Amino acid sequence: MSLGLGANLAEPALTVRHARMAEEAGFDFVGAGEHVHRDQKPGATQLALTALAAAAGATQRVRLLTSIVITPLHHPVMLAKEASVVDLASGGRLILGLGVGGEFPGEFRALGIPVHERGARTDEAIAILRKLWTGERVTHAGKHFAFDAVDINPRPAQPGGPPIWIGGRTDAALERAAKSGDGWLPYLFRPSHYARGAQTLRDLLTKQGKSVDEFGWGLHLMTAVRRTREESVQLAAASLEAGYKYDGSYRELAERYVLLGPPEEAVARLEEFHDAGVRQVLLSWMVPAERIDEQIQVVGEHVIPGIRAL
């Protein structure tokens, strides 16, 4: 069974520790997301490439996935430079997950960026990244960005730059992934939902003349693995309530979208996702910060061996 597992790095003060633990536990990659700030359910946030720069120096083998960079909050020249540095410093281990964001409009207001422009800014930025990573001098005059004779030196370690995976679960995200991406990274999916989206995306890729086999099929999956299902549900529901605004039952939300224990049930659920087309799963811990060590250990000892044996 070809299914890679990643560990999410969500606590800035523990980034180095958790990255090392994940590599030692046998994870294939680590990931990090970002927000400038959250205007609903506020809490600590980080920047993806900053976190992965620290993780790169703490590890030797695991790949590094941004999950995700909120692209319209970044100038593409600076984003191209930052991604190039992380990719080069890590020996070519970076996968650049990009998305449009928008769930927290306050961070767009804080940076003076109209939230309704986030899709168009992202599309323009992706095209600019690709050009800058060639190493050539680039002049650009677009709707949202304009600059003259800029190059990125040194270039990324990976020729043409790191792979770009498009985050999101909407039709627009699928179309963006097919047109501009090297992979897809949705979240809040069940296996049946992923299978439908993957089929739509395969059809779009075929129309674009792109290889389905060389495409990255990722998933951001909230996770709480304990000895029993009830313990897992309680832990996940509490974490969801602390971090997300939702009008329904957090317990039902956990049961619908979170990878739950015990470990053998988690393995079975991951097999369902694999059958639906997933090939790389980033496990995002729905537990308090002080229990992330435990999650990495449990998955390393009981879930990863189960996945390898399938």
Backbone as CSV, one residue per row, in Angstrom:
resi,resn,N_x,N_y,N_z,CA_x,CA_y,CA_z,C_x,C_y,C_z
1,MET,0.849,-1.196,0.000,0.000,0.000,0.000,0.880,1.239,0.000
2,SER,0.688,2.113,-0.968,1.495,3.320,-1.068,0.715,4.478,-0.453
3,LEU,0.939,4.711,0.829,0.272,5.799,1.528,1.274,6.443,2.471
4,GLY,1.622,7.700,2.213,2.548,8.414,3.069,1.807,9.164,4.163
5,LEU,2.380,9.194,5.349,1.779,9.907,6.471,2.666,11.068,6.902
6,GLY,2.029,12.194,7.200,2.739,13.366,7.671,2.229,13.809,9.018
7,ALA,3.064,14.509,9.764,2.712,15.045,11.076,2.639,16.562,10.994
8,ASN,1.509,17.114,11.428,1.350,18.557,11.405,2.119,19.218,12.546
9,LEU,2.752,20.345,12.241,3.502,21.119,13.226,2.711,22.392,13.496
10,ALA,1.974,22.400,14.596,1.039,23.495,14.847,1.434,24.386,16.016
11,GLU,2.444,23.987,16.780,2.855,24.748,17.956,4.238,25.340,17.711
12,PRO,4.330,26.659,17.442,5.623,27.255,17.080,6.752,26.945,18.057
13,ALA,6.481,26.952,19.349,7.542,26.706,20.325,8.008,25.263,20.334
14,LEU,7.208,24.369,19.724,7.529,22.938,19.724,7.856,22.415,18.326
15,THR,8.027,23.317,17.370,8.258,22.910,15.985,9.458,21.975,15.847
16,VAL,10.592,22.358,16.395,11.807,21.550,16.261,11.634,20.202,16.937
17,ARG,11.107,20.199,18.124,10.892,18.948,18.860,9.982,17.992,18.088
18,HIS,8.860,18.503,17.618,7.897,17.630,16.948,8.396,17.176,15.576
19,ALA,9.139,18.020,14.888,9.710,17.601,13.601,10.690,16.448,13.802
20,ARG,11.553,16.559,14.816,12.504,15.475,15.091,11.782,14.201,15.507
21,MET,10.783,14.347,16.359,10.020,13.186,16.804,9.348,12.483,15.625
22,ALA,8.753,13.276,14.723,8.058,12.698,13.579,9.020,11.932,12.675
23,GLU,10.193,12.493,12.436,11.170,11.790,11.598,11.609,10.493,12.259
24,GLU,11.869,10.533,13.550,12.286,9.330,14.273,11.176,8.286,14.333
25,ALA,9.915,8.741,14.352,8.783,7.820,14.442,8.429,7.182,13.109
26,GLY,9.051,7.624,12.021,8.822,6.992,10.730,7.864,7.718,9.808
27,PHE,7.466,8.950,10.155,6.601,9.722,9.265,7.354,10.057,7.979
28,ASP,6.596,10.234,6.909,7.188,10.535,5.604,7.409,12.031,5.392
29,PHE,6.601,12.845,6.039,6.741,14.297,5.884,6.154,14.999,7.099
30,VAL,6.469,16.269,7.222,5.847,17.126,8.221,5.201,18.292,7.488
31,GLY,4.187,18.879,8.105,3.488,19.991,7.482,3.290,21.121,8.460
32,ALA,3.017,22.306,7.916,2.725,23.472,8.749,1.804,24.409,7.989
33,GLY,0.788,24.901,8.681,-0.120,25.878,8.097,0.157,27.259,8.623
34,GLU,-0.770,28.191,8.330,-0.524,29.553,8.771,-1.804,30.364,8.852
35,HIS,-1.738,31.387,9.678,-2.657,32.522,9.687,-1.886,33.690,10.267
36,VAL,-2.179,34.890,9.798,-1.610,36.077,10.410,-2.281,36.298,11.760
37,HIS,-3.606,36.219,11.762,-4.348,36.175,13.016,-5.763,35.700,12.708
38,ARG,-6.440,35.228,13.721,-7.796,34.720,13.560,-8.757,35.656,14.290
39,ASP,-9.693,36.257,13.531,-10.610,37.205,14.135,-11.842,36.519,14.735
40,GLN,-11.969,35.222,14.540,-12.981,34.417,15.220,-12.261,33.288,15.942
41,LYS,-12.657,33.011,17.168,-11.967,32.005,17.978,-10.456,32.258,17.958
42,PRO,-10.003,33.424,18.406,-8.573,33.759,18.295,-7.691,32.802,19.074
43,GLY,-6.511,32.588,18.541,-5.531,31.732,19.194,-4.177,31.912,18.552
44,ALA,-3.184,31.187,19.054,-1.829,31.288,18.511,-1.795,30.806,17.068
45,THR,-1.046,31.513,16.236,-0.890,31.135,14.829,0.583,31.248,14.444
46,GLN,0.908,30.761,13.249,2.289,30.790,12.778,2.296,31.053,11.279
47,LEU,3.478,31.116,10.694,3.647,31.212,9.252,4.295,29.931,8.753
48,ALA,3.753,29.376,7.686,4.118,28.033,7.254,5.596,27.898,6.897
49,LEU,6.107,28.777,6.049,7.493,28.633,5.605,8.483,28.918,6.722
50,THR,8.119,29.804,7.644,8.981,30.054,8.793,9.105,28.797,9.637
51,ALA,7.970,28.154,9.901,7.983,26.915,10.686,8.771,25.824,9.978
52,LEU,8.596,25.700,8.675,9.287,24.624,7.951,10.776,24.905,7.785
53,ALA,11.175,26.160,7.822,12.610,26.463,7.828,13.244,25.894,9.087
54,ALA,12.559,26.052,10.232,13.060,25.470,11.477,13.047,23.947,11.404
55,ALA,11.983,23.388,10.843,11.888,21.936,10.729,12.956,21.376,9.799
56,ALA,13.288,22.122,8.763,14.317,21.664,7.820,15.653,21.479,8.518
57,GLY,16.001,22.429,9.394,17.269,22.331,10.099,17.298,21.254,11.161
58,ALA,16.116,20.805,11.580,16.028,19.799,12.643,15.917,18.379,12.107
59,THR,15.804,18.227,10.783,15.565,16.910,10.183,16.494,16.689,8.991
60,GLN,16.511,15.450,8.514,17.348,15.120,7.361,16.574,14.441,6.233
61,ARG,15.492,13.755,6.578,14.819,12.883,5.607,13.426,13.341,5.204
62,VAL,12.594,13.729,6.165,11.182,13.988,5.885,11.015,15.150,4.908
63,ARG,9.986,15.042,4.068,9.639,16.153,3.201,8.894,17.202,4.012
64,LEU,8.782,18.404,3.445,8.241,19.567,4.154,7.089,20.145,3.340
65,LEU,5.889,20.134,3.913,4.686,20.554,3.201,4.061,21.774,3.866
66,THR,3.851,22.840,3.100,3.068,23.952,3.632,1.596,23.621,3.448
67,SER,0.842,23.704,4.543,-0.555,23.274,4.511,-1.448,24.254,5.286
68,ILE,-1.701,25.381,4.736,-1.221,25.885,3.452,-0.645,27.291,3.644
69,VAL,0.082,27.788,2.640,0.393,29.207,2.556,-0.848,29.921,2.023
70,ILE,-1.299,30.949,2.746,-2.437,31.742,2.272,-1.891,32.726,1.239
71,THR,-1.916,32.324,0.015,-1.178,32.974,-1.061,-1.486,34.458,-1.227
72,PRO,-2.753,34.885,-1.199,-3.010,36.311,-1.438,-2.479,37.241,-0.353
73,LEU,-2.059,36.696,0.781,-1.468,37.535,1.832,0.013,37.793,1.595
74,HIS,0.594,37.182,0.549,2.028,37.289,0.269,2.256,37.954,-1.091
75,HIS,3.301,38.771,-1.164,3.740,39.234,-2.485,4.471,38.074,-3.154
76,PRO,4.165,37.763,-4.411,4.748,36.578,-5.041,6.267,36.605,-5.174
77,VAL,6.875,37.783,-5.297,8.338,37.832,-5.364,8.937,37.377,-4.042
78,MET,8.397,37.873,-2.947,8.892,37.459,-1.636,8.590,35.980,-1.381
79,LEU,7.420,35.533,-1.782,7.063,34.130,-1.588,7.983,33.221,-2.398
80,ALA,8.293,33.613,-3.627,9.210,32.824,-4.453,10.583,32.729,-3.811
81,LYS,11.039,33.851,-3.242,12.355,33.866,-2.595,12.362,32.990,-1.351
82,GLU,11.353,33.138,-0.494,11.289,32.362,0.744,11.215,30.868,0.460
83,ALA,10.380,30.484,-0.496,10.258,29.068,-0.845,11.564,28.535,-1.420
84,SER,12.245,29.341,-2.213,13.525,28.924,-2.793,14.556,28.654,-1.699
85,VAL,14.610,29.535,-0.714,15.586,29.387,0.368,15.300,28.121,1.171
86,VAL,14.034,27.891,1.520,13.693,26.693,2.293,13.974,25.434,1.481
87,ASP,13.649,25.458,0.199,13.896,24.286,-0.638,15.385,24.000,-0.758
88,LEU,16.174,25.043,-0.952,17.614,24.862,-1.094,18.241,24.405,0.223
89,ALA,17.841,25.044,1.315,18.415,24.703,2.613,18.066,23.282,3.049
90,SER,16.926,22.781,2.596,16.482,21.437,2.983,16.948,20.354,2.018
91,GLY,17.665,20.736,0.978,18.098,19.750,0.001,16.991,19.308,-0.934
92,GLY,16.041,20.200,-1.202,14.976,19.893,-2.161,13.829,19.099,-1.577
93,ARG,13.486,19.382,-0.330,12.428,18.604,0.334,11.086,19.330,0.406
94,LEU,10.974,20.524,-0.138,9.775,21.333,0.041,8.679,20.979,-0.961
95,ILE,7.444,20.896,-0.464,6.234,20.889,-1.276,5.450,22.123,-0.865
96,LEU,5.123,22.983,-1.812,4.484,24.253,-1.498,2.971,24.122,-1.678
97,GLY,2.269,23.925,-0.578,0.817,23.916,-0.610,0.300,25.340,-0.568
98,LEU,-0.536,25.697,-1.540,-1.055,27.057,-1.661,-2.571,27.052,-1.633
99,GLY,-3.147,28.078,-1.030,-4.590,28.224,-1.018,-4.986,29.680,-0.960
100,VAL,-6.292,29.931,-1.013,-6.789,31.300,-1.077,-7.201,31.846,0.287
101,GLY,-7.433,30.993,1.273,-7.869,31.459,2.586,-9.235,32.121,2.513
102,GLY,-9.474,33.050,3.434,-10.717,33.800,3.430,-11.627,33.529,4.605
103,GLU,-11.339,32.462,5.365,-12.218,32.153,6.502,-12.080,33.148,7.635
104,PHE,-10.960,33.883,7.643,-10.753,34.935,8.645,-10.511,36.255,7.909
105,PRO,-11.578,36.979,7.574,-11.415,38.228,6.801,-10.562,39.264,7.496
106,GLY,-10.481,39.204,8.828,-9.712,40.199,9.559,-8.248,40.227,9.190
107,GLU,-7.675,39.062,8.827,-6.253,39.073,8.476,-6.032,39.720,7.110
108,PHE,-7.037,39.657,6.244,-6.954,40.375,4.976,-7.051,41.881,5.217
109,ARG,-7.982,42.282,6.085,-8.113,43.711,6.402,-6.831,44.246,7.040
110,ALA,-6.211,43.441,7.888,-4.999,43.890,8.579,-3.870,44.206,7.603
111,LEU,-3.846,43.509,6.473,-2.783,43.701,5.485,-3.235,44.547,4.300
112,GLY,-4.465,45.053,4.362,-4.949,45.922,3.299,-5.205,45.211,1.994
113,ILE,-5.591,43.936,2.061,-5.831,43.140,0.860,-7.314,42.805,0.781
114,PRO,-8.008,43.194,-0.275,-9.438,42.892,-0.392,-9.670,41.383,-0.454
115,VAL,-10.513,40.888,0.424,-10.714,39.447,0.497,-11.346,38.903,-0.776
116,HIS,-12.115,39.729,-1.466,-12.774,39.254,-2.678,-11.790,39.088,-3.844
117,GLU,-10.563,39.570,-3.694,-9.552,39.416,-4.751,-8.681,38.188,-4.550
118,ARG,-8.965,37.377,-3.516,-8.017,36.328,-3.133,-7.810,35.275,-4.217
119,GLY,-8.846,34.920,-4.959,-8.682,33.928,-6.014,-7.832,34.447,-7.161
120,ALA,-8.150,35.643,-7.626,-7.403,36.228,-8.745,-5.950,36.493,-8.370
121,ARG,-5.714,36.956,-7.139,-4.341,37.192,-6.686,-3.558,35.874,-6.626
122,THR,-4.208,34.826,-6.181,-3.537,33.526,-6.100,-3.165,33.021,-7.484
123,ASP,-4.076,33.101,-8.436,-3.787,32.631,-9.791,-2.628,33.407,-10.406
124,GLU,-2.624,34.713,-10.236,-1.537,35.521,-10.788,-0.226,35.193,-10.089
125,ALA,-0.289,34.992,-8.773,0.932,34.691,-8.015,1.548,33.365,-8.442
126,ILE,0.737,32.351,-8.674,1.271,31.040,-9.068,2.037,31.150,-10.385
127,ALA,1.471,31.876,-11.332,2.167,32.056,-12.615,3.495,32.773,-12.416
128,ILE,3.530,33.740,-11.524,4.770,34.472,-11.253,5.804,33.563,-10.591
129,LEU,5.375,32.750,-9.633,6.306,31.828,-8.980,6.999,30.940,-10.001
130,ARG,6.214,30.366,-10.893,6.780,29.458,-11.904,7.848,30.165,-12.742
131,LYS,7.574,31.403,-13.126,8.533,32.146,-13.952,9.800,32.468,-13.171
132,LEU,9.635,32.925,-11.934,10.798,33.319,-11.141,11.702,32.136,-10.829
133,TRP,11.132,30.961,-10.646,11.930,29.785,-10.305,12.763,29.257,-11.468
134,THR,12.573,29.802,-12.671,13.422,29.400,-13.793,14.823,29.986,-13.658
135,GLY,14.960,31.020,-12.833,16.248,31.698,-12.690,16.433,32.843,-13.651
136,GLU,15.513,33.002,-14.580,15.601,34.106,-15.532,15.117,35.399,-14.880
137,ARG,15.536,36.519,-15.449,15.017,37.814,-15.005,13.582,37.965,-15.516
138,VAL,12.700,38.351,-14.632,11.274,38.394,-14.959,10.758,39.817,-14.805
139,THR,10.042,40.251,-15.820,9.287,41.505,-15.752,7.815,41.150,-15.848
140,HIS,7.019,41.737,-14.973,5.603,41.372,-14.923,4.755,42.625,-14.736
141,ALA,3.685,42.710,-15.501,2.713,43.789,-15.353,1.333,43.166,-15.400
142,GLY,0.775,42.898,-14.239,-0.513,42.242,-14.155,-1.537,43.112,-13.456
143,LYS,-2.679,42.504,-13.147,-3.755,43.246,-12.506,-3.415,43.596,-11.061
144,HIS,-2.696,42.691,-10.372,-2.437,42.881,-8.952,-0.963,43.100,-8.615
145,PHE,-0.059,42.695,-9.518,1.370,42.786,-9.228,2.110,43.326,-10.450
146,ALA,3.121,44.126,-10.187,3.953,44.653,-11.271,5.369,44.850,-10.742
147,PHE,6.351,44.376,-11.543,7.755,44.566,-11.173,8.601,44.392,-12.423
148,ASP,9.845,44.858,-12.337,10.710,44.895,-13.511,12.043,44.216,-13.229
149,ALA,12.419,43.290,-14.090,13.752,42.676,-14.108,14.160,42.104,-12.754
150,VAL,13.357,41.180,-12.251,13.637,40.533,-10.969,14.041,39.082,-11.213
151,ASP,15.085,38.632,-10.504,15.430,37.220,-10.565,15.582,36.684,-9.144
152,ILE,15.496,35.364,-9.031,15.660,34.676,-7.751,16.981,33.924,-7.786
153,ASN,17.910,34.341,-6.941,19.241,33.750,-6.911,19.669,33.582,-5.454
154,PRO,19.945,32.360,-5.011,19.986,31.128,-5.798,18.586,30.572,-6.079
155,ARG,18.544,29.728,-7.081,17.294,29.067,-7.421,16.994,27.950,-6.428
156,PRO,15.755,27.450,-6.423,15.435,26.300,-5.567,16.264,25.081,-5.937
157,ALA,16.398,24.155,-5.012,17.128,22.922,-5.293,16.415,22.075,-6.338
158,GLN,15.088,22.067,-6.310,14.323,21.277,-7.268,14.181,22.060,-8.579
159,PRO,14.562,21.478,-9.701,14.471,22.184,-10.979,13.042,22.663,-11.236
160,GLY,12.922,23.936,-11.556,11.597,24.494,-11.781,10.870,24.879,-10.519
161,GLY,11.490,24.615,-9.372,10.887,24.973,-8.099,10.165,23.815,-7.442
162,PRO,9.788,23.987,-6.188,9.091,22.921,-5.479,7.725,22.646,-6.098
163,PRO,7.225,21.410,-5.972,5.871,21.129,-6.446,4.856,22.022,-5.740
164,ILE,3.844,22.438,-6.469,2.769,23.259,-5.911,1.514,22.405,-5.773
165,TRP,1.050,22.255,-4.547,-0.204,21.551,-4.286,-1.260,22.580,-3.927
166,ILE,-2.420,22.470,-4.524,-3.484,23.441,-4.317,-4.422,22.951,-3.210
167,GLY,-4.586,23.780,-2.196,-5.503,23.462,-1.121,-6.919,23.902,-1.446
168,GLY,-7.906,23.249,-0.804,-9.289,23.661,-0.986,-10.178,22.518,-1.415
169,ARG,-11.470,22.720,-1.221,-12.450,21.663,-1.480,-13.537,22.106,-2.442
170,THR,-13.437,23.303,-3.012,-14.458,23.843,-3.902,-14.165,23.476,-5.359
171,ASP,-15.148,23.733,-6.222,-14.936,23.529,-7.658,-13.808,24.420,-8.172
172,ALA,-13.738,25.648,-7.646,-12.671,26.559,-8.073,-11.300,25.997,-7.709
173,ALA,-11.203,25.363,-6.526,-9.929,24.770,-6.113,-9.550,23.613,-7.027
174,LEU,-10.521,22.794,-7.402,-10.247,21.681,-8.312,-9.767,22.196,-9.670
175,GLU,-10.418,23.223,-10.166,-10.016,23.784,-11.458,-8.624,24.401,-11.376
176,ARG,-8.328,25.063,-10.253,-7.003,25.664,-10.072,-5.934,24.567,-9.985
177,ALA,-6.251,23.482,-9.280,-5.295,22.378,-9.152,-4.981,21.769,-10.511
178,ALA,-6.015,21.582,-11.329,-5.805,20.987,-12.654,-5.017,21.913,-13.565
179,LYS,-5.302,23.200,-13.490,-4.667,24.154,-14.399,-3.259,24.518,-13.971
180,SER,-3.065,24.741,-12.669,-1.816,25.345,-12.209,-1.031,24.521,-11.208
181,GLY,-1.593,23.420,-10.712,-0.965,22.690,-9.631,-0.279,21.404,-10.037
182,ASP,0.522,20.903,-9.096,1.159,19.598,-9.224,0.526,18.592,-8.253
183,GLY,-0.443,19.063,-7.466,-1.106,18.203,-6.497,-2.303,18.907,-5.910
184,TRP,-3.061,18.147,-5.121,-4.307,18.640,-4.506,-4.278,18.307,-3.028
185,LEU,-4.707,19.260,-2.189,-4.647,19.079,-0.746,-5.929,19.612,-0.090
186,PRO,-7.024,18.868,-0.162,-8.260,19.312,0.488,-8.295,18.948,1.968
187,TYR,-9.355,19.386,2.634,-9.564,19.050,4.042,-11.065,18.905,4.283
188,LEU,-11.416,18.416,5.482,-12.817,18.165,5.830,-13.503,17.280,4.796
189,PHE,-12.851,16.177,4.475,-13.389,15.212,3.524,-13.549,13.851,4.188
190,ARG,-14.600,13.158,3.798,-14.742,11.735,4.075,-14.289,10.981,2.831
191,PRO,-14.032,9.680,2.933,-13.538,8.943,1.757,-14.434,9.064,0.524
192,SER,-15.738,8.977,0.702,-16.639,9.053,-0.455,-16.565,10.421,-1.121
193,HIS,-16.448,11.465,-0.313,-16.335,12.826,-0.826,-15.029,12.996,-1.596
194,TYR,-13.944,12.461,-1.033,-12.654,12.559,-1.706,-12.690,11.828,-3.049
195,ALA,-13.308,10.655,-3.067,-13.361,9.868,-4.305,-14.066,10.640,-5.416
196,ARG,-15.154,11.343,-5.076,-15.874,12.122,-6.086,-15.020,13.289,-6.573
197,GLY,-14.379,13.989,-5.634,-13.526,15.098,-6.034,-12.348,14.646,-6.875
198,ALA,-11.754,13.508,-6.495,-10.603,12.988,-7.234,-10.985,12.604,-8.660
199,GLN,-12.175,12.034,-8.833,-12.610,11.676,-10.184,-12.813,12.923,-11.038
200,THR,-13.426,13.948,-10.446,-13.589,15.214,-11.165,-12.237,15.789,-11.557
201,LEU,-11.288,15.732,-10.627,-9.966,16.287,-10.899,-9.226,15.458,-11.941
202,ARG,-9.362,14.143,-11.891,-8.722,13.313,-12.930,-9.246,13.676,-14.314
203,ASP,-10.551,13.920,-14.420,-11.131,14.308,-15.709,-10.574,15.661,-16.160
204,LEU,-10.445,16.599,-15.224,-9.900,17.911,-15.564,-8.438,17.821,-15.985
205,LEU,-7.669,16.988,-15.281,-6.261,16.816,-15.636,-6.111,16.224,-17.033
206,THR,-6.948,15.250,-17.330,-6.901,14.627,-18.659,-7.180,15.659,-19.749
207,LYS,-8.152,16.536,-19.507,-8.455,17.589,-20.476,-7.288,18.558,-20.640
208,GLN,-6.510,18.743,-19.547,-5.344,19.623,-19.599,-4.129,18.918,-20.198
209,GLY,-4.247,17.613,-20.453,-3.118,16.851,-20.974,-2.062,16.553,-19.945
210,LYS,-2.444,16.528,-18.656,-1.505,16.279,-17.571,-1.596,14.839,-17.089
211,SER,-0.486,14.349,-16.528,-0.429,12.981,-16.025,-1.150,12.873,-14.685
212,VAL,-2.072,11.944,-14.599,-2.757,11.665,-13.330,-1.806,10.974,-12.365
213,ASP,-0.943,10.097,-12.879,-0.046,9.309,-12.031,1.034,10.164,-11.375
214,GLU,1.466,11.228,-12.032,2.520,12.077,-11.490,1.972,13.194,-10.611
215,PHE,0.679,13.270,-10.485,0.023,14.289,-9.683,0.068,13.894,-8.203
216,GLY,0.097,14.881,-7.295,0.114,14.610,-5.864,-1.289,14.595,-5.281
217,TRP,-1.678,13.464,-4.701,-3.027,13.305,-4.169,-2.973,13.343,-2.645
218,GLY,-3.104,14.548,-2.090,-2.957,14.742,-0.656,-4.275,14.924,0.065
219,LEU,-4.198,14.921,1.390,-5.364,15.155,2.246,-4.887,15.687,3.586
220,HIS,-5.507,16.758,4.040,-5.291,17.294,5.386,-6.376,16.683,6.267
221,LEU,-5.978,15.844,7.221,-6.940,15.048,7.987,-6.789,15.308,9.486
222,MET,-7.808,15.882,10.091,-7.799,16.080,11.537,-7.766,14.722,12.236
223,THR,-7.014,14.629,13.339,-6.694,13.334,13.933,-6.681,13.401,15.454
224,ALA,-7.261,12.381,16.073,-7.164,12.190,17.524,-7.239,10.685,17.782
225,VAL,-6.106,10.060,18.004,-6.039,8.607,18.169,-5.772,8.271,19.633
226,ARG,-6.766,7.654,20.264,-6.634,7.182,21.638,-6.946,5.690,21.694
227,ARG,-6.903,5.124,22.886,-7.101,3.676,23.024,-8.502,3.248,22.646
228,THR,-9.487,4.110,22.875,-10.869,3.780,22.537,-11.448,4.872,21.647
229,ARG,-12.528,4.531,20.959,-13.186,5.510,20.101,-13.783,6.636,20.931
230,GLU,-14.391,6.302,22.077,-15.019,7.319,22.905,-14.002,8.336,23.409
231,GLU,-12.844,7.886,23.842,-11.794,8.809,24.264,-11.378,9.716,23.107
232,SER,-11.275,9.129,21.933,-10.864,9.889,20.755,-11.888,10.957,20.400
233,VAL,-13.168,10.589,20.424,-14.234,11.531,20.087,-14.264,12.693,21.077
234,GLN,-14.168,12.388,22.350,-14.199,13.442,23.363,-13.035,14.409,23.193
235,LEU,-11.857,13.876,22.940,-10.673,14.712,22.770,-10.814,15.598,21.532
236,ALA,-11.273,15.011,20.425,-11.410,15.765,19.186,-12.496,16.825,19.284
237,ALA,-13.623,16.483,19.885,-14.728,17.436,20.000,-14.325,18.655,20.825
238,ALA,-13.597,18.424,21.905,-13.142,19.538,22.739,-12.177,20.440,21.973
239,SER,-11.308,19.857,21.202,-10.348,20.639,20.424,-11.041,21.425,19.316
240,LEU,-12.019,20.813,18.671,-12.771,21.506,17.633,-13.535,22.697,18.208
241,GLU,-14.145,22.497,19.363,-14.899,23.579,19.992,-13.992,24.735,20.382
242,ALA,-12.769,24.416,20.809,-11.823,25.457,21.208,-11.304,26.262,20.022
243,GLY,-11.259,25.646,18.843,-10.609,26.299,17.714,-11.485,26.729,16.563
244,TYR,-12.737,26.235,16.511,-13.577,26.494,15.344,-14.936,27.026,15.753
245,LYS,-15.500,27.892,14.927,-16.855,28.383,15.120,-17.801,27.502,14.320
246,TYR,-18.737,26.860,15.003,-19.630,25.901,14.356,-20.955,25.905,15.101
247,ASP,-22.054,25.897,14.355,-23.375,25.999,14.966,-23.959,24.644,15.373
248,GLY,-23.375,23.561,14.878,-23.908,22.231,15.175,-23.184,21.558,16.327
249,SER,-23.271,20.231,16.351,-22.653,19.431,17.399,-21.190,19.164,17.073
250,TYR,-20.290,19.548,17.976,-18.874,19.289,17.752,-18.580,17.789,17.811
251,ARG,-19.343,17.066,18.587,-19.161,15.612,18.627,-19.482,14.994,17.259
252,GLU,-20.589,15.421,16.660,-20.940,14.912,15.331,-19.902,15.325,14.292
253,LEU,-19.379,16.538,14.427,-18.338,17.005,13.501,-17.097,16.121,13.619
254,ALA,-16.731,15.781,14.860,-15.575,14.915,15.081,-15.794,13.539,14.473
255,GLU,-16.972,12.981,14.686,-17.252,11.640,14.173,-17.288,11.611,12.649
256,ARG,-17.618,12.760,12.046,-17.725,12.810,10.593,-16.369,13.015,9.921
257,TYR,-15.523,13.868,10.503,-14.343,14.317,9.761,-12.990,14.014,10.409
258,VAL,-12.959,13.527,11.630,-11.687,13.323,12.323,-11.290,11.849,12.274
259,LEU,-10.003,11.609,12.030,-9.459,10.254,12.131,-9.379,9.898,13.608
260,LEU,-10.115,8.873,14.005,-10.264,8.522,15.416,-9.641,7.172,15.729
261,GLY,-9.322,6.980,17.026,-8.832,5.691,17.486,-9.971,4.753,17.800
262,PRO,-9.614,3.527,18.204,-8.268,3.027,18.498,-7.427,2.857,17.231
263,PRO,-6.120,2.586,17.387,-5.226,2.557,16.229,-5.672,1.654,15.091
264,GLU,-6.232,0.482,15.403,-6.642,-0.423,14.326,-7.787,0.164,13.502
265,GLU,-8.659,0.954,14.153,-9.724,1.612,13.405,-9.169,2.748,12.560
266,ALA,-8.156,3.431,13.076,-7.509,4.483,12.296,-6.869,3.908,11.040
267,VAL,-6.223,2.757,11.170,-5.612,2.100,10.015,-6.675,1.745,8.979
268,ALA,-7.798,1.206,9.438,-8.873,0.832,8.520,-9.429,2.057,7.797
269,ARG,-9.557,3.163,8.524,-10.067,4.386,7.900,-9.083,4.924,6.874
270,LEU,-7.813,4.870,7.179,-6.805,5.313,6.220,-6.812,4.444,4.968
271,GLU,-7.081,3.179,5.125,-7.193,2.306,3.958,-8.369,2.741,3.080
272,GLU,-9.473,3.182,3.702,-10.613,3.689,2.932,-10.206,4.929,2.139
273,PHE,-9.441,5.806,2.758,-8.984,6.991,2.041,-8.051,6.611,0.890
274,HIS,-7.195,5.625,1.129,-6.316,5.175,0.058,-7.130,4.635,-1.110
275,ASP,-8.148,3.849,-0.816,-9.008,3.315,-1.869,-9.728,4.429,-2.627
276,ALA,-9.958,5.559,-1.943,-10.622,6.701,-2.576,-9.671,7.522,-3.441
277,GLY,-8.358,7.241,-3.363,-7.393,7.924,-4.213,-6.333,8.728,-3.499
278,VAL,-6.389,8.794,-2.159,-5.396,9.564,-1.402,-4.058,8.829,-1.400
279,ARG,-2.977,9.592,-1.500,-1.650,8.990,-1.447,-0.744,9.623,-0.382
280,GLN,-1.095,10.822,0.095,-0.328,11.482,1.149,-1.320,12.101,2.132
281,VAL,-1.233,11.717,3.400,-2.161,12.212,4.419,-1.387,12.984,5.486
282,LEU,-1.740,14.250,5.656,-1.178,15.049,6.736,-2.111,14.955,7.935
283,LEU,-1.608,14.376,9.030,-2.399,14.227,10.241,-2.287,15.506,11.065
284,SER,-3.416,16.166,11.266,-3.477,17.425,12.010,-4.080,17.142,13.376
285,TRP,-3.314,17.343,14.418,-3.663,16.855,15.747,-4.774,17.674,16.392
286,MET,-5.903,17.028,16.670,-7.020,17.653,17.373,-6.924,17.306,18.858
287,VAL,-5.840,17.755,19.451,-5.564,17.497,20.865,-4.879,18.728,21.450
288,PRO,-4.881,18.894,22.789,-4.109,19.992,23.393,-2.624,19.849,23.080
289,ALA,-1.919,20.970,23.108,-0.502,20.975,22.746,0.312,19.989,23.553
290,GLU,-0.019,19.826,24.828,0.764,18.942,25.690,0.557,17.461,25.377
291,ARG,-0.382,17.147,24.474,-0.634,15.745,24.132,-0.187,15.403,22.710
292,ILE,0.450,16.331,22.022,0.904,16.047,20.662,2.024,15.006,20.671
293,ASP,2.929,15.078,21.631,3.983,14.061,21.735,3.367,12.664,21.728
294,GLU,2.327,12.498,22.524,1.646,11.206,22.642,1.069,10.762,21.307
295,GLN,0.476,11.701,20.555,-0.111,11.361,19.265,0.951,10.896,18.269
296,ILE,2.070,11.625,18.219,3.153,11.231,17.308,3.654,9.829,17.652
297,GLN,3.807,9.552,18.941,4.294,8.243,19.376,3.306,7.132,19.055
298,VAL,2.028,7.367,19.332,1.008,6.345,19.085,0.919,6.015,17.600
299,VAL,0.902,7.052,16.775,0.838,6.806,15.333,2.097,6.095,14.855
300,GLY,3.246,6.526,15.349,4.499,5.882,14.952,4.569,4.421,15.350
301,GLU,4.070,4.099,16.538,4.177,2.730,17.048,3.078,1.802,16.537
302,HIS,1.869,2.350,16.285,0.739,1.471,16.020,0.031,1.694,14.680
303,VAL,0.095,2.909,14.131,-0.610,3.175,12.890,0.319,3.005,11.686
304,ILE,1.508,3.589,11.755,2.423,3.472,10.608,2.758,2.007,10.306
305,PRO,3.078,1.158,11.296,3.310,-0.261,10.961,2.084,-0.924,10.317
306,GLY,0.895,-0.539,10.778,-0.318,-1.104,10.189,-0.488,-0.694,8.741
307,ILE,-0.156,0.569,8.433,-0.245,1.047,7.068,0.764,0.332,6.173
308,ARG,1.977,0.151,6.678,3.015,-0.500,5.877,2.668,-1.959,5.583
309,ALA,1.876,-2.571,6.488,1.548,-3.980,6.329,0.379,-4.231,5.380
310,LEU,-0.338,-3.172,5.005,-1.503,-3.336,4.130,-1.097,-3.634,2.698
